Amino acid sequence: FFIDATGHAGMLARQQLRQRDPIFQTLAITGYWRDASGPSGIEFANTLIEAYENGLVWSVPLHNGLRNVTLLIDWEIGARIRQSGLQEFYLAELRKVLHISQFLNGASVAIPPRAFDATWHTATHFASKNFLLVGDAGMFIDPLSSEGVHKAMASAITGVAIVNTILQR
């Protein structure tokens, strides 16, 4: 019995089981910043989310002193990356962001940006007589909230019961 718990990689799910959302095709571009500031006081550790003309940006300070700043944009806008390069594109987009960009004044990119497919997807089948998809392997909905973590854990726990029942019978 094969359980695909490989997350977004979806080793089995990508074998004709996965359907990407045809409308909301999203690209995430993530960079890590050194010496970035944040809101003052108790608000410093909050996750910041800001909409701007081309998508949205979210940012959170990390335990190692870096700040994660991620752009979520439409794939069509991301096609411009080939013209300028990933880092230049990322920096140019951040200059359009009014609130979060002010926390990057005087900061430097510690880990260059990387791009990831953040398009919603779901499987046509989550289980069969010899396989089960759990977590992001089966369905990816929200890159910002912990809903995905909850979904992954719940589907794994339920999956254990299902596999046990199938193997016992």
DSSP file with accessible surface (Angstrom, degrees, kcal/mol):
  #  RESIDUE AA STRUCTURE BP1 BP2  ACC     N-H-->O    O-->H-N    N-H-->O    O-->H-N    TCO  KAPPA ALPHA  PHI   PSI    X-CA   Y-CA   Z-CA
    1    1 A F              0   0   91      0, 0.0     2,-0.5     0, 0.0   130,-0.2   0.000 360.0 360.0 360.0 128.7    0.0    0.0    0.0
    2    2 A F  E     -a  131   0A  96    128,-2.5   130,-1.8     2,-0.0     2,-0.6  -0.887 360.0-167.2-107.1 126.5    1.5    3.3   -1.1
    3    3 A I  E     -a  132   0A  75     -2,-0.5     2,-1.0   128,-0.2   130,-0.2  -0.964  12.0-150.0-111.1 118.9    0.8    6.5    0.9
    4    4 A D  E     +a  133   0A   0    128,-3.0   130,-2.4    -2,-0.6   133,-0.2  -0.796  36.7 149.4 -89.6 102.6    1.9    9.7   -0.9
    5    5 A A        +     0   0   70     -2,-1.0    -1,-0.1   128,-0.2     3,-0.1  -0.188  29.8 121.4-120.3  36.0    2.8   12.1    1.9
    6    6 A T    >   -     0   0   51      1,-0.3     3,-1.2   129,-0.1     4,-0.3   0.213  62.5-144.0 -90.0  15.8    5.4   13.9   -0.3
    7    7 A G  G >   -     0   0   23    127,-0.4     3,-1.2     1,-0.3    -1,-0.3  -0.211  67.6  -8.1  64.0-143.5    3.7   17.3    0.1
    8    8 A H  G 3  S+     0   0   51      1,-0.3    -1,-0.3    -3,-0.1    -2,-0.1   0.781 129.1  67.4 -62.3 -26.2    3.7   19.7   -2.9
    9    9 A A  G <  S-     0   0   58     -3,-1.2    -1,-0.3     1,-0.0    -2,-0.2   0.886  80.8-171.0 -62.1 -37.3    6.2   17.4   -4.7
   10   10 A G    <>  -     0   0    0     -3,-1.2     4,-2.8    -4,-0.3     5,-0.2   0.903   6.7-170.5  48.5  61.7    3.3   14.8   -4.9
   11   11 A M  T  4 S+     0   0  122      1,-0.2    -1,-0.1     2,-0.2    -7,-0.0   0.890  86.8  23.1 -50.9 -48.5    5.4   11.9   -6.3
   12   12 A L  T >4 S+     0   0   43      1,-0.1     3,-2.4     2,-0.1     5,-0.3   0.877 118.0  62.9 -84.5 -39.6    2.3    9.8   -7.0
   13   13 A A  T 3>>S+     0   0    0      1,-0.3     4,-1.4     4,-0.1     5,-1.2   0.829  96.4  59.7 -56.6 -33.3   -0.2   12.7   -7.3
   14   14 A R  T 3<5S+     0   0  131     -4,-2.8     2,-1.6     3,-0.2    -1,-0.3   0.556  80.3  92.5 -74.8  -5.0    1.6   14.1  -10.3
   15   15 A Q  T <45S-     0   0  128     -3,-2.4    -1,-0.2    -5,-0.2    -3,-0.0  -0.517 125.8 -60.8 -88.2  66.1    1.0   10.8  -12.2
   16   16 A Q  T  45S+     0   0  179     -2,-1.6    -2,-0.2     2,-0.1    -1,-0.2   0.621 122.9  94.7  71.4  14.4   -2.2   12.0  -13.8
   17   17 A L  T  <5 +     0   0   22     -4,-1.4   107,-2.8    -5,-0.3     2,-0.3   0.645  62.9  85.2-104.2 -20.6   -4.0   12.5  -10.5
   18   18 A R  E   < -C  123   0B  43     -5,-1.2     2,-0.5   105,-0.2   105,-0.2  -0.680  52.4-168.7 -94.1 135.6   -3.4   16.3   -9.9
   19   19 A Q  E     -C  122   0B 111    103,-3.3   103,-2.1    -2,-0.3     2,-0.2  -0.988  13.2-147.8-119.8 122.5   -5.5   19.1  -11.3
   20   20 A R  E     -C  121   0B  97     -2,-0.5   101,-0.2   101,-0.2     5,-0.1  -0.615  32.3 -97.8 -85.0 148.1   -4.2   22.6  -11.1
   21   21 A D        -     0   0   40     99,-2.7    -1,-0.1    -2,-0.2    99,-0.1  -0.493  31.3-151.6 -63.0 123.8   -6.7   25.5  -10.7
   22   22 A P  S    S+     0   0  106      0, 0.0     3,-0.2     0, 0.0    -1,-0.2   0.704  87.8  36.4 -76.0 -15.0   -7.0   26.8  -14.3
   23   23 A I  S    S+     0   0  123      1,-0.2     2,-1.3    -3,-0.0    -2,-0.1   0.875 111.7  50.5-102.7 -51.8   -7.8   30.4  -13.2
   24   24 A F        +     0   0  115     50,-0.1     2,-0.8    96,-0.0    96,-0.8  -0.631  64.4 167.7 -95.5  81.2   -5.7   31.2  -10.1
   25   25 A Q        -     0   0   66     -2,-1.3    50,-2.6    -3,-0.2     2,-0.4  -0.857  18.3-170.4 -98.0 110.8   -2.2   30.2  -11.2
   26   26 A T  E     -E   74   0C  28     -2,-0.8    92,-2.7    48,-0.2     2,-0.4  -0.825  19.7-159.5-114.8 142.6    0.1   31.7   -8.5
   27   27 A L  E     -EF  73 117C   9     46,-3.4    46,-2.7    -2,-0.4     2,-0.5  -0.956  10.1-154.2-116.7 131.0    3.9   32.0   -8.2
   28   28 A A  E     -EF  72 116C  10     88,-3.1    88,-2.9    -2,-0.4     2,-0.5  -0.923   6.1-168.4-105.0 130.7    5.5   32.5   -4.8
   29   29 A I  E     -EF  71 115C   0     42,-2.4    42,-2.7    -2,-0.5     2,-0.5  -0.974  11.6-169.1-120.3 114.6    8.9   34.3   -4.7
   30   30 A T  E     +EF  70 114C  13     84,-2.6    84,-2.1    -2,-0.5     2,-0.3  -0.901  10.7 171.2-113.2 131.1   10.5   34.1   -1.4
   31   31 A G  E     -E   69   0C   0     38,-2.1    38,-2.6    -2,-0.5     2,-0.4  -0.929  23.1-137.9-131.0 157.8   13.6   35.9   -0.1
   32   32 A Y  E     -EF  68 111C  48     79,-1.7    78,-2.6    -2,-0.3    79,-1.8  -0.974  18.9-156.1-121.0 132.1   15.2   36.2    3.3
   33   33 A W  E     -EF  67 109C  18     34,-2.6    34,-2.1    -2,-0.4     2,-0.4  -0.863   5.9-146.9-115.0 140.3   16.5   39.5    4.6
   34   34 A R  E    S+ F   0 108C 120     74,-3.1    74,-2.0    -2,-0.4    32,-0.1  -0.831  83.1  11.1-102.0 140.5   19.1   40.4    7.2
   35   35 A D  S    S+     0   0  119     30,-0.5     2,-0.2    -2,-0.4    -1,-0.2   0.739  85.3 154.0  66.0  26.5   18.8   43.5    9.4
   36   36 A A        -     0   0   20     -3,-0.4    -1,-0.2    29,-0.3    68,-0.2  -0.584  32.5-144.0 -79.2 148.0   15.2   44.1    8.4
   37   37 A S        -     0   0   58     66,-2.5    66,-0.1    -2,-0.2    -1,-0.1  -0.229  15.7-169.2 -95.1-167.1   13.0   45.9   10.9
   38   38 A G        -     0   0   13     -2,-0.1     6,-0.2    64,-0.1     7,-0.1  -0.933  41.6 -43.7-165.5-177.4    9.4   45.4   11.7
   39   39 A P        -     0   0   23      0, 0.0     2,-0.1     0, 0.0     7,-0.1  -0.223  69.8-105.1 -57.1 155.1    6.5   47.0   13.6
   40   40 A S  S >  S-     0   0  106      3,-0.1     3,-1.2     4,-0.1     4,-0.1  -0.374  72.4  -5.4 -84.5 161.0    7.5   48.2   17.0
   41   41 A G  G >  S-     0   0   63      1,-0.2     3,-1.9     2,-0.2     4,-0.2  -0.210 127.5  -6.9  65.8-141.5    6.6   46.7   20.4
   42   42 A I  G >  S+     0   0  153      1,-0.3     3,-0.5     2,-0.1    -1,-0.2   0.714 129.0  64.7 -64.7 -20.9    4.4   43.6   20.7
   43   43 A E  G X  S+     0   0  100     -3,-1.2     3,-1.6     1,-0.2    -1,-0.3   0.586  74.9  94.2 -78.4  -8.8    3.5   43.8   17.0
   44   44 A F  G <  S+     0   0   88     -3,-1.9    -1,-0.2     1,-0.3    -2,-0.1   0.869  85.5  44.7 -55.6 -42.1    7.1   43.0   15.9
   45   45 A A  G <  S+     0   0   67     -3,-0.5    -1,-0.3    -4,-0.2    -2,-0.1   0.471  88.4 117.6 -86.3   1.0    6.7   39.2   15.6
   46   46 A N  S <  S-     0   0   69     -3,-1.6     2,-0.4    -4,-0.1    -3,-0.0  -0.312  72.7-111.1 -67.6 150.1    3.3   39.4   13.7
   47   47 A T        -     0   0   79     13,-0.1     2,-0.4    11,-0.0    13,-0.2  -0.680  34.5-146.8 -76.2 129.6    2.9   38.1   10.2
   48   48 A L  E     -G   59   0C  21     11,-3.3    11,-2.4    -2,-0.4     2,-0.4  -0.853  16.3-175.0-102.4 135.6    2.4   41.0    7.9
   49   49 A I  E     +G   58   0C 103     -2,-0.4     2,-0.4     9,-0.2     9,-0.2  -0.999   5.9 174.5-131.3 129.5    0.2   40.7    4.8
   50   50 A E  E     -G   57   0C  30      7,-2.8     7,-2.7    -2,-0.4     2,-0.3  -0.992  21.0-144.1-139.3 130.0   -0.2   43.5    2.3
   51   51 A A  E     +G   56   0C  82     -2,-0.4     2,-0.3     5,-0.2     5,-0.2  -0.662  25.9 172.7 -85.6 145.8   -2.0   43.6   -1.0
   52   52 A Y  E >   -G   55   0C  27      3,-2.5     3,-1.5    -2,-0.3    45,-0.1  -0.864  49.9 -77.4-143.1 179.9   -0.4   45.6   -3.8
   53   53 A E  T 3  S+     0   0  149     43,-0.3     3,-0.1    -2,-0.3    44,-0.0   0.768 126.2  35.8 -56.6 -30.2   -1.1   46.2   -7.5
   54   54 A N  T 3  S-     0   0   24     39,-0.1    20,-0.7     1,-0.1     2,-0.3   0.386 128.3 -62.5-107.0   2.7    0.3   42.8   -8.7
   55   55 A G  E <  S-GH  52  73C  28     -3,-1.5    -3,-2.5    18,-0.2     2,-0.3  -0.961  71.1 -53.6 158.9-135.1   -0.6   40.5   -5.9
   56   56 A L  E     -GH  51  72C  54     16,-2.1    16,-3.1    -2,-0.3     2,-0.4  -0.967  31.5-149.7-144.1 161.2    0.2   40.2   -2.2
   57   57 A V  E     -GH  50  71C   0     -7,-2.7    -7,-2.8    -2,-0.3     2,-0.4  -0.974   9.7-170.8-127.7 139.7    3.2   40.1    0.0
   58   58 A W  E     -GH  49  70C  48     12,-2.4    12,-3.0    -2,-0.4     2,-0.3  -0.976   5.9-176.7-130.2 149.8    3.6   38.4    3.3
   59   59 A S  E     +GH  48  69C   0    -11,-2.4   -11,-3.3    -2,-0.4    10,-0.2  -0.999   7.0 175.0-146.5 143.5    6.4   38.8    5.8
   60   60 A V  E     - H   0  68C  26      8,-1.8     8,-2.7    -2,-0.3     2,-0.2  -0.992  30.8-119.5-148.4 138.8    7.4   37.2    9.1
   61   61 A P  E     - H   0  67C  27      0, 0.0     6,-0.2     0, 0.0     2,-0.2  -0.577  32.3-142.3 -76.5 145.1   10.5   37.5   11.3
   62   62 A L    >   -     0   0   56      4,-3.3     3,-1.8    -2,-0.2     0, 0.0  -0.693  22.3-109.3-106.5 163.5   12.3   34.2   11.9
   63   63 A H  T 3  S+     0   0  185      1,-0.3    -1,-0.1    -2,-0.2     4,-0.0   0.741 114.7  60.8 -63.4 -22.8   14.0   32.9   15.0
   64   64 A N  T 3  S-     0   0   95      2,-0.1    -1,-0.3     1,-0.0     3,-0.1   0.315 121.8-100.6 -90.3   8.7   17.5   33.3   13.4
   65   65 A G  S <  S+     0   0   59     -3,-1.8   -30,-0.5     1,-0.3   -29,-0.3   0.341  86.6 118.7  92.8  -9.6   17.1   37.1   13.0
   66   66 A L        -     0   0   18    -32,-0.1    -4,-3.3   -31,-0.1     2,-0.5  -0.480  57.0-136.6 -84.3 162.0   16.2   36.9    9.3
   67   67 A R  E     -EH  33  61C   4    -34,-2.1   -34,-2.6    -6,-0.2     2,-0.5  -0.984  10.5-141.7-120.5 125.5   12.9   38.2    7.9
   68   68 A N  E     -EH  32  60C  13     -8,-2.7    -8,-1.8    -2,-0.5     2,-0.4  -0.743  19.2-175.9 -83.0 128.9   11.0   36.1    5.3
   69   69 A V  E     -EH  31  59C   0    -38,-2.6   -38,-2.1    -2,-0.5     2,-0.4  -0.973   5.7-176.0-129.4 115.2    9.4   38.3    2.6
   70   70 A T  E     -EH  30  58C   2    -12,-3.0   -12,-2.4    -2,-0.4     2,-0.4  -0.949  14.6-153.2-119.6 130.3    7.3   36.4    0.0
   71   71 A L  E     -EH  29  57C   0    -42,-2.7   -42,-2.4    -2,-0.4     2,-0.5  -0.814   4.8-161.6 -93.4 137.8    5.5   37.8   -3.0
   72   72 A L  E     +EH  28  56C  15    -16,-3.1   -16,-2.1    -2,-0.4     2,-0.3  -0.975  27.7 159.1-118.8 113.1    2.4   35.9   -4.3
   73   73 A I  E     -EH  27  55C   3    -46,-2.7   -46,-3.4    -2,-0.5   -18,-0.2  -0.870  45.0 -89.1-132.6 164.1    1.7   36.9   -7.9
   74   74 A D  E >>  -E   26   0C  58    -20,-0.7     4,-2.0    -2,-0.3     3,-0.7  -0.456  37.5-120.7 -70.6 143.3   -0.1   35.6  -11.0
   75   75 A W  H 3> S+     0   0   94    -50,-2.6     4,-1.1     1,-0.2    -1,-0.1   0.845 111.7  61.0 -53.4 -37.1    2.0   33.4  -13.3
   76   76 A E  H 34 S+     0   0  163    -51,-0.3     3,-0.4     1,-0.2     4,-0.3   0.899 106.2  44.9 -62.2 -39.4    1.5   35.9  -16.2
   77   77 A I  H X4 S+     0   0   25     -3,-0.7     3,-1.9     1,-0.2    -1,-0.2   0.901 107.5  60.0 -68.7 -38.4    3.2   38.7  -14.2
   78   78 A G  H >< S+     0   0    7     -4,-2.0     3,-2.1     1,-0.3     4,-0.3   0.725  84.7  78.6 -62.7 -19.4    6.0   36.2  -13.2
   79   79 A A  T >< S+     0   0   51     -4,-1.1     3,-1.0    -3,-0.4     4,-0.3   0.772  80.1  70.3 -61.5 -22.1    6.7   35.7  -16.9
   80   80 A R  T X> S+     0   0  103     -3,-1.9     4,-1.2    -4,-0.3     3,-1.1   0.640  75.5  84.5 -68.7 -13.5    8.6   39.0  -16.7
   81   81 A I  H <> S+     0   0   28     -3,-2.1     4,-3.2     1,-0.3    -1,-0.2   0.880  81.6  60.6 -57.7 -37.4   11.3   37.3  -14.6
   82   82 A R  H <4 S+     0   0  224     -3,-1.0    -1,-0.3    -4,-0.3    -2,-0.2   0.807 102.5  53.1 -62.2 -27.6   13.0   36.1  -17.8
   83   83 A Q  H <4 S+     0   0  164     -3,-1.1    -1,-0.2    -4,-0.3    -2,-0.2   0.899 127.5  14.4 -74.8 -41.1   13.5   39.7  -18.9
   84   84 A S  H  < S-     0   0   63     -4,-1.2     4,-0.3    -3,-0.2    -2,-0.2   0.602 107.8-106.5-112.0 -15.8   15.2   41.0  -15.7
   85   85 A G     X  -     0   0   34     -4,-3.2     4,-2.3    -5,-0.3     5,-0.2  -0.017  36.9 -82.8  95.9 154.9   16.3   38.0  -13.7
   86   86 A L  H  > S+     0   0   48      1,-0.2     4,-2.8     2,-0.2     5,-0.2   0.922 124.1  45.9 -63.9 -48.5   14.7   36.7  -10.5
   87   87 A Q  H  > S+     0   0   77      1,-0.2     4,-2.7     2,-0.2     5,-0.2   0.937 114.4  47.4 -65.7 -42.9   16.4   39.0   -8.0
   88   88 A E  H  > S+     0   0  106     -4,-0.3     4,-2.4     1,-0.2    -1,-0.2   0.913 113.6  48.8 -63.7 -40.5   15.9   42.2  -10.0
   89   89 A F  H  X S+     0   0    8     -4,-2.3     4,-2.5     2,-0.2    -2,-0.2   0.945 111.8  49.3 -61.5 -48.5   12.2   41.3  -10.6
   90   90 A Y  H  X S+     0   0    0     -4,-2.8     4,-2.3     1,-0.2    -2,-0.2   0.938 113.4  45.6 -57.3 -48.6   11.7   40.5   -6.8
   91   91 A L  H  X S+     0   0   35     -4,-2.7     4,-1.6     1,-0.2    -1,-0.2   0.899 112.0  51.7 -65.3 -39.3   13.3   43.8   -5.8
   92   92 A A  H  X S+     0   0   33     -4,-2.4     4,-0.5    -5,-0.2    -1,-0.2   0.910 110.6  48.2 -64.8 -40.7   11.4   45.8   -8.3
   93   93 A E  H >< S+     0   0    4     -4,-2.5     3,-1.4     1,-0.2     4,-0.3   0.912 108.2  54.7 -65.9 -40.3    8.1   44.3   -7.1
   94   94 A L  H >< S+     0   0    6     -4,-2.3     3,-1.4     1,-0.3    -1,-0.2   0.831  98.1  63.3 -64.0 -29.9    9.0   45.0   -3.5
   95   95 A R  H 3< S+     0   0  165     -4,-1.6    -1,-0.3     1,-0.3    -2,-0.2   0.739  98.8  56.6 -65.8 -18.9    9.5   48.7   -4.4
   96   96 A K  T << S+     0   0   71     -3,-1.4     2,-0.6    -4,-0.5   -43,-0.3   0.561  87.2  91.4 -85.1 -10.1    5.8   48.8   -5.3
   97   97 A V    <   -     0   0    0     -3,-1.4     4,-0.5    -4,-0.3     5,-0.1  -0.795  60.7-165.8 -92.8 117.5    4.8   47.6   -1.8
   98   98 A L  S    S+     0   0  146     -2,-0.6     4,-0.5     3,-0.1    -1,-0.2   0.929  75.2  29.2 -75.0 -46.9    4.2   50.6    0.4
   99   99 A H  S >  S+     0   0   87      2,-0.2     3,-1.0     1,-0.1     4,-0.5   0.974 121.5  41.1 -84.8 -57.2    4.1   49.2    4.0
  100  100 A I  G >  S+     0   0    0      1,-0.2     3,-1.6     2,-0.2     4,-0.3   0.872 106.7  64.3 -64.7 -34.0    6.3   46.1    4.1
  101  101 A S  G >  S+     0   0   29     -4,-0.5     3,-1.7     1,-0.3     4,-0.3   0.816  90.6  66.2 -62.4 -26.3    9.0   47.6    2.0
  102  102 A Q  G X  S+     0   0   93     -3,-1.0     3,-0.8    -4,-0.5    -1,-0.3   0.802  94.4  58.8 -67.5 -22.2    9.7   50.3    4.6
  103  103 A F  G <  S+     0   0   20     -3,-1.6   -66,-2.5    -4,-0.5    -1,-0.3   0.556  99.8  59.3 -79.6  -6.9   10.9   47.5    7.0
  104  104 A L  G X  S+     0   0   15     -3,-1.7     3,-2.2    -4,-0.3    -1,-0.2   0.466  72.0 120.3-100.2  -3.8   13.6   46.6    4.4
  105  105 A N  T <  S+     0   0  127     -3,-0.8   -68,-0.2    -4,-0.3     3,-0.1  -0.446  89.4   9.1 -61.6 125.4   15.3   50.0    4.4
  106  106 A G  T 3  S+     0   0   80      1,-0.3    -1,-0.3    -2,-0.2     2,-0.2   0.408 108.3 115.3  83.3  -4.6   18.9   49.4    5.4
  107  107 A A    <   -     0   0   19     -3,-2.2     2,-0.3   -74,-0.0    -1,-0.3  -0.530  52.6-146.9 -92.3 164.4   18.4   45.6    5.2
  108  108 A S  E     -F   34   0C  56    -74,-2.0   -74,-3.1    -2,-0.2     2,-0.6  -0.948  26.8 -99.6-130.7 153.4   20.2   43.3    2.8
  109  109 A V  E     +F   33   0C  37     -2,-0.3   -76,-0.3   -76,-0.2   -78,-0.0  -0.603  36.7 179.9 -72.2 115.6   19.1   40.1    1.0
  110  110 A A  E    S+     0   0C  26    -78,-2.6   -77,-0.2    -2,-0.6    -1,-0.2   0.832  75.7  25.4 -86.5 -38.4   20.7   37.3    3.1
  111  111 A I  E    S-F   32   0C  71    -79,-1.8   -79,-1.7     3,-0.0    -1,-0.3  -0.988  95.2-116.8-127.9 118.2   19.3   34.4    1.0
  112  112 A P  E     -     0   0C  79      0, 0.0   -82,-0.1     0, 0.0   -79,-0.0  -0.134  42.3 -88.9 -55.0 151.2   18.6   35.2   -2.7
  113  113 A P  E     -     0   0C  10      0, 0.0     2,-0.3     0, 0.0   -82,-0.2  -0.242  40.1-162.9 -64.1 148.7   15.0   34.8   -3.8
  114  114 A R  E     -F   30   0C 122    -84,-2.1   -84,-2.6    -3,-0.1     2,-0.4  -0.954  12.2-133.3-128.3 150.2   13.6   31.5   -5.1
  115  115 A A  E     -F   29   0C  46     -2,-0.3     2,-0.3   -86,-0.2   -86,-0.2  -0.856  23.0-179.1-109.3 140.7   10.4   31.0   -7.0
  116  116 A F  E     -F   28   0C  91    -88,-2.9   -88,-3.1    -2,-0.4     2,-0.5  -0.985  34.6-109.0-136.0 147.9    7.9   28.2   -6.3
  117  117 A D  E     +F   27   0C  46     -2,-0.3   -90,-0.2   -90,-0.2   -92,-0.0  -0.639  35.9 172.4 -74.0 120.2    4.6   27.2   -7.8
  118  118 A A        +     0   0    6    -92,-2.7     2,-0.2    -2,-0.5   -91,-0.2   0.006  25.9 139.5-118.6  26.7    1.9   28.2   -5.4
  119  119 A T        -     0   0    1    -93,-0.4   -94,-0.2     1,-0.1    21,-0.1  -0.515  59.3-109.5 -73.9 135.9   -1.1   27.3   -7.6
  120  120 A W        +     0   0  106    -96,-0.8   -99,-2.7    -2,-0.2     2,-0.3  -0.340  46.1 175.4 -60.2 141.7   -4.0   25.6   -5.9
  121  121 A H  E     -CD  20 140B   9     19,-1.7    19,-2.6  -101,-0.2     2,-0.3  -0.987  16.6-173.1-147.2 158.5   -4.4   22.0   -6.9
  122  122 A T  E     -CD  19 139B  47   -103,-2.1  -103,-3.3    -2,-0.3     2,-0.3  -0.960  27.2-111.3-144.4 159.7   -6.5   19.0   -6.0
  123  123 A A  E     -C   18   0B   7     15,-1.1  -105,-0.2    -2,-0.3     3,-0.2  -0.642   9.2-140.6 -92.7 151.4   -6.5   15.4   -6.9
  124  124 A T  S    S+     0   0   58   -107,-2.8     2,-0.3     1,-0.3    -1,-0.1   0.806  97.8  18.9 -75.2 -30.9   -9.1   13.6   -9.1
  125  125 A H        -     0   0  118   -108,-0.3    -1,-0.3  -112,-0.1     3,-0.1  -0.993  59.5-170.8-139.2 133.4   -8.8   10.6   -6.7
  126  126 A F  S    S+     0   0   82     -2,-0.3     7,-2.9     1,-0.2     2,-0.3   0.582  74.1  15.4 -97.9 -14.7   -7.4   10.6   -3.2
  127  127 A A  B     +B  132   0A  50      5,-0.2     2,-0.3  -124,-0.0     5,-0.2  -0.989  54.3 173.1-155.8 159.2   -7.4    6.9   -2.7
  128  128 A S        -     0   0   56      3,-2.3     3,-0.4    -2,-0.3    -3,-0.0  -0.829  59.0 -73.5-149.4-171.3   -7.6    3.5   -4.5
  129  129 A K  S    S+     0   0  177     -2,-0.3     3,-0.1     1,-0.2    -2,-0.0   0.703 131.8  23.7 -68.1 -15.3   -7.2   -0.1   -3.5
  130  130 A N  S    S+     0   0   91      1,-0.1  -128,-2.5  -129,-0.1     2,-0.3   0.312 119.2  46.9-135.0  10.8   -3.5    0.4   -3.2
  131  131 A F  E     -a    2   0A  26     -3,-0.4    -3,-2.3  -130,-0.2     2,-0.3  -0.991  47.8-168.2-149.8 161.3   -2.7    4.1   -2.6
  132  132 A L  E     -aB   3 127A  10   -130,-1.8  -128,-3.0    -2,-0.3     2,-0.5  -0.985  13.5-146.8-147.4 135.8   -3.7    7.1   -0.6
  133  133 A L  E     -a    4   0A   6     -7,-2.9     2,-0.3    -2,-0.3  -128,-0.2  -0.913  22.2-178.5-102.4 131.6   -2.8   10.8   -0.9
  134  134 A V    >   -     0   0   12   -130,-2.4     3,-1.3    -2,-0.5  -127,-0.4  -0.925  44.9 -12.4-127.5 155.2   -2.4   12.8    2.3
  135  135 A G  G >> S-     0   0   11     16,-0.4     4,-1.8    -2,-0.3     3,-1.5  -0.202 125.5 -11.2  61.7-145.8   -1.7   16.5    2.9
  136  136 A D  G 34 S+     0   0   43      1,-0.3    -1,-0.2     2,-0.2  -131,-0.1   0.661 124.9  73.8 -65.3 -16.8   -0.5   18.7    0.1
  137  137 A A  G <4 S+     0   0    0     -3,-1.3    -1,-0.3  -133,-0.2    -2,-0.2   0.892 110.5  30.2 -61.3 -34.9    0.1   15.7   -2.1
  138  138 A G  T <4 S+     0   0    1     -3,-1.5   -15,-1.1     1,-0.3     2,-0.3   0.838 135.2   5.0 -92.3 -37.1   -3.7   15.5   -2.5
  139  139 A M  E  <  -D  122   0B  55     -4,-1.8     2,-0.5   -17,-0.2    -1,-0.3  -0.966  51.3-169.7-156.0 133.0   -4.7   19.1   -2.2
  140  140 A F  E     +D  121   0B  24    -19,-2.6   -19,-1.7    -2,-0.3    -4,-0.0  -0.987  24.7 147.2-125.1 120.6   -3.0   22.5   -1.8
  141  141 A I        +     0   0   59     -2,-0.5    -1,-0.1     1,-0.2   -21,-0.1   0.752  58.0  28.3-118.6 -51.2   -5.2   25.5   -1.0
  142  142 A D        -     0   0   48      1,-0.1     6,-0.4     3,-0.1    -1,-0.2  -0.922  42.1-174.5-132.2 111.1   -3.6   28.2    1.1
  143  143 A P  S    S+     0   0   47      0, 0.0    -1,-0.1     0, 0.0    -3,-0.0   0.556  85.4  50.3 -79.6  -3.8    0.1   29.1    1.3
  144  144 A L  S    S+     0   0   52      4,-0.0     2,-0.1   -86,-0.0    -2,-0.0   0.805  98.4  56.6-105.2 -35.4   -0.4   31.6    4.1
  145  145 A S  S >  S-     0   0   53      1,-0.1     3,-0.7    -3,-0.0     4,-0.3  -0.452  81.3-113.9 -98.6 173.0   -2.4   30.1    7.0
  146  146 A S  T 3> S+     0   0   92      1,-0.2     4,-2.4     2,-0.2     5,-0.2   0.384  92.5 100.6 -83.7   6.4   -1.8   27.0    9.1
  147  147 A E  H 3> S+     0   0  104      1,-0.2     4,-2.7     2,-0.2    -1,-0.2   0.889  79.0  54.2 -58.2 -37.3   -5.0   25.5    7.5
  148  148 A G  H <> S+     0   0   15     -3,-0.7     4,-2.5    -6,-0.4    -1,-0.2   0.898 107.2  49.5 -64.5 -39.0   -2.7   23.5    5.3
  149  149 A V  H  > S+     0   0   98     -4,-0.3     4,-2.5     2,-0.2     5,-0.2   0.938 112.4  47.9 -65.3 -44.8   -0.8   22.1    8.2
  150  150 A H  H  X S+     0   0  136     -4,-2.4     4,-2.9     1,-0.2     5,-0.2   0.931 112.2  49.6 -60.9 -44.4   -4.1   21.1    9.9
  151  151 A K  H  X S+     0   0   41     -4,-2.7     4,-2.7     1,-0.2   -16,-0.4   0.918 110.9  49.9 -61.8 -42.8   -5.4   19.5    6.7
  152  152 A A  H  X S+     0   0   30     -4,-2.5     4,-2.0     2,-0.2   -17,-0.2   0.932 114.0  44.1 -63.3 -46.1   -2.2   17.5    6.3
  153  153 A M  H  X S+     0   0  113     -4,-2.5     4,-2.5     2,-0.2     5,-0.2   0.925 114.7  48.8 -65.7 -44.3   -2.2   16.2    9.9
  154  154 A A  H  X S+     0   0   38     -4,-2.9     4,-2.5    -5,-0.2     5,-0.2   0.917 112.7  47.6 -63.0 -42.3   -6.0   15.4    9.8
  155  155 A S  H  X S+     0   0   34     -4,-2.7     4,-2.4    -5,-0.2    -1,-0.2   0.869 112.0  50.7 -69.8 -31.9   -5.7   13.6    6.5
  156  156 A A  H  X S+     0   0   39     -4,-2.0     4,-2.1    -5,-0.2    -2,-0.2   0.934 112.0  46.3 -69.0 -43.8   -2.6   11.6    7.7
  157  157 A I  H  X S+     0   0  118     -4,-2.5     4,-1.4     2,-0.2    -2,-0.2   0.939 116.7  44.1 -64.2 -45.7   -4.5   10.6   10.9
  158  158 A T  H  X S+     0   0   81     -4,-2.5     4,-2.2    -5,-0.2    -1,-0.2   0.910 110.5  57.2 -63.9 -39.7   -7.6    9.6    9.0
  159  159 A G  H  X S+     0   0    3     -4,-2.4     4,-3.0    -5,-0.2     5,-0.3   0.876 101.1  55.8 -60.9 -37.9   -5.4    7.9    6.4
  160  160 A V  H  X S+     0   0   99     -4,-2.1     4,-2.5     1,-0.2    -1,-0.2   0.934 109.0  47.2 -60.4 -44.3   -3.8    5.6    9.0
  161  161 A A  H  X S+     0   0   55     -4,-1.4     4,-2.4     2,-0.2    -2,-0.2   0.913 113.2  48.9 -64.2 -40.8   -7.2    4.4   10.0
  162  162 A I  H  X S+     0   0   68     -4,-2.2     4,-2.7     2,-0.2    -2,-0.2   0.947 112.8  46.2 -64.4 -48.0   -8.3    3.8    6.4
  163  163 A V  H  X S+     0   0   17     -4,-3.0     4,-2.9     1,-0.2     5,-0.3   0.925 112.2  51.4 -63.1 -43.3   -5.1    1.9    5.5
  164  164 A N  H  X S+     0   0   87     -4,-2.5     4,-2.4    -5,-0.3    -1,-0.2   0.933 111.3  48.0 -58.0 -45.6   -5.4   -0.2    8.7
  165  165 A T  H  X S+     0   0   56     -4,-2.4     4,-1.7     2,-0.2    -2,-0.2   0.932 112.8  48.0 -61.8 -45.1   -9.0   -1.1    7.8
  166  166 A I  H  < S+     0   0   71     -4,-2.7    -2,-0.2     1,-0.2    -1,-0.2   0.931 114.5  45.3 -62.0 -45.6   -8.1   -2.0    4.2
  167  167 A L  H  < S+     0   0  114     -4,-2.9    -1,-0.2     1,-0.2    -2,-0.2   0.848 111.4  52.9 -70.5 -32.5   -5.1   -4.1    5.3
  168  168 A Q  H  <        0   0  143     -4,-2.4    -1,-0.2    -5,-0.3    -2,-0.2   0.813 360.0 360.0 -69.7 -31.8   -7.1   -5.9    8.1
  169  169 A R     <        0   0  242     -4,-1.7    -1,-0.2    -5,-0.2    -2,-0.2   0.524 360.0 360.0 -90.5 360.0   -9.9   -6.8    5.7
